[in-house]
Amino acid sequence: MATKSELEPFTRISVAEAKEMIDNSDVQVIDSREGWEWAEAHVPGALNISHMATLPRNGELARDKPILFICKTGARSAVAAEFASAVGLTDLYNVEGGMVDWIRHGYEVETE
């Protein structure tokens, strides 16, 4: 269930909620892991911007649609969402459980 804390600039969502958003609306998915991790398996269509590159690459973040951040388990993606907030973005989501849960649920992945 989506949860929003007033202490965080993003909404926490499950992988099931993320999948539903991806399937039913126009969203941007940012994979906040390192490139080698992204290459092994990632959400189809996800853009790889490691969490520490979020600020310098913020020009690649969507300004006109929700952004879903995902990493391995949800920690680095939360940091990336915080960075995105720091540059003024507001429609931000952190995928709790990350790629571990995404794969566990049997959702489609791409590899490079």
Buried (B, 14 or more C-beta within 10 A) or exposed (E): EEEEEEEBBBBBBBBBBBBEBBEEEEBBBBBBBBEEBBEEBBBEEBBBBBBBBBEEBBEEBBEEEBBBBBBBBBBBBBBBBBBBBEEEBEBBBBBBBBBEBBBEEEBEBEEE
